[in-house]
């Protein structure tokens, strides 16, 4: 063990001043500025996401299907279709916002205070392994031990359990506690954008039909005064107020449809990648650090890998929330390589029990209450 490391009474590690290695990186100016920029960018990205959702809502509900549903005959097929679109759209937007704010506001994976690894055995001490592969891993930025599969986020300034990546779109890390919410956000956003693009497709096609009709200019290709016709002449209404409104609706539909298709295409790639990672029990960091070995040591099979993230009950899979059992199981993930912390019994976990592997109920104390479960 490093002679410079001294363990305090609370399990945290204290490093005497002046003992840092000369070549060790310790918040140089560039890294500090970059992390400050990413923290500030995260807040801006949240506003951008909400603005994009607001644009699609305004176009679909306020400009197109809201007026269509209110102006149609009560029993007409057109009115029923518009009402159905509005119901499905609102349900999808509700799930998008719920999963998004769950990912933004949920603690991604705090390392329990005072967590300490198991004693180092002779085989572990003699093996030439990188810090990320050792059971006893120490974070010099947090001055504390960190569990297996835990990484330090320089943007958040802390270690995160089973950290996947820091996402500027949610202004938060994606880790053990909110990875499920992140995946649900991707899926619900993809479904919502595809649905929105489909229901706006006819309006989008009408836009180009109007442009084509305007470009042909009828038989003569000229207006009554002899001037050449432009596409806007066919789109515009005879009344000035109606002309302005129609132009705004056309522009909003065009922009919304293009954004829907663009985001759906990009999200599909992310969904495929993360579905692959989830079913392999691998994080994005582990994928990029090329720690894949055959067989992958954390892979317990697709079913168990899936339930490790989404829980055992199928009806919880679609909801951006965790059951009390799943919360305790996620907290128990800090003991993947062994280790304990002072408040384990208060959190309903048995310090003497083995780690709960994926697909099993958490091995807690009888009649104990899970502290983080509220």
Secondary structure, 3 states (H helix, E strand, C coil): CCCCEEECCCCCEEECCCCCCCCCCCCCHHHHHHHHHHHHHHHHHHHHHHHHHHHHHHHHHHHHHHHHHHHCCCCCHHHHHHHHHHHHHHHHHHHHHHHHHHHHHCCCCECCCCCECCCCCHHHHHCCCCHHHCCCEEECCCCEEECCCCEEECCCCEEECCCCEEECCCCEEECCCCHHHHHHHHHHHHHHHHHHHHHHHHHHHHHHHHHHHHHHCCCCCECCCCCECCHHHHHCCCCHHHHHHHHHHHHHHHHHHHHHHHHHHHHHHHHHHHHHHHHHCCCHHHHHCCCCCCCCCCCCCHHHHHHHHHCCCHHHCCCCCCCHHHHHHHHHHHHCCCCECCCCCCCCECCCCCCCCCCCCCCECCCCCCHHHC
